[in-house]
């Protein structure tokens, strides 16, 4: 989640480390017939969600969900591990 300090750092042209940064994780299941259109989230079902603090907890949670950080090349393009 972006904080005011993050926005200030971005404005100044740098990235700010924060060991207590919170990450909000959500795992959604989408209707394959809707993915190609603009309303891809119609009928989407939240499978699971959680919030973790710090990159170490983020890595542990992703592993618990059978995901690897390298699968997330872009926010809009992730690999389905199944």
N, C-alpha and C positions, 0 to 999 in steps of 0.2 A: 504494500500500500504506500502510496506517495505521501510524503509529509511536506510541510512548508519548507523545512531545511533541504529536502530533495529538490524541490522546485527552485529554490535559491541557487543550489549547486548547478542545476541544469542551466539556469539563466547565466551563470558565470562560466559555463563551458566545462564543467567537471562532474564526476560522479562521487557521491558521498557514501562511504561504508557505514553500515549500522548493524552491529552484531545482535541487536535486539529487534531487528525488523520483523514485522509480522507478515506472513504469507497466507492468503486465503485460498484454499484449494477446493474445487468443486469438480465432481465427475458426473457428466451428463450423458444420457443415452438419447440419441436422436433418431427420428424416423428417416430411414434412408431415402424415401421418396421425396422428402422435403429439403434435402441438403443442397440441391442445385439451385433452388430459388432464393428469393429474398426473405422468405418466412421460414428459414431453416429450423427455428426454435419452436414452431408449432408442434405440439405433442411431445416435446422434449420432457424427459423425466430425470429429476435429480436422483442419482444413485447413491451418492455419499458426499459429504462435505465436512471440512474441518478448518481450523486456523492453527498454524504453528508459528513458533518464534525462533528465528535464526536459521541460517543455512543448514546447520547440522540436523535440526528437527525436520526441515524441509526434505533433506535427503533421506532420512529414515522413513518419513511418511510416504514419499514416492516409492521407495523400495517395498513398503508394506502393501502398496497398491499395485505392485508388479510393474512399475514404471521406472525409466532411467532418465536422468536430466538431459542426456544427449538426444532423446526422442523429441524434445521440444525445440525445434529449430526456429519456429516463429509462433506467436500466440495463435495464429489461425491455421497452422499446419503441424499436427502432431501425429505420431505413429500410434496405431491401435495395436497393443501388444498381443491381442488374442487372435 
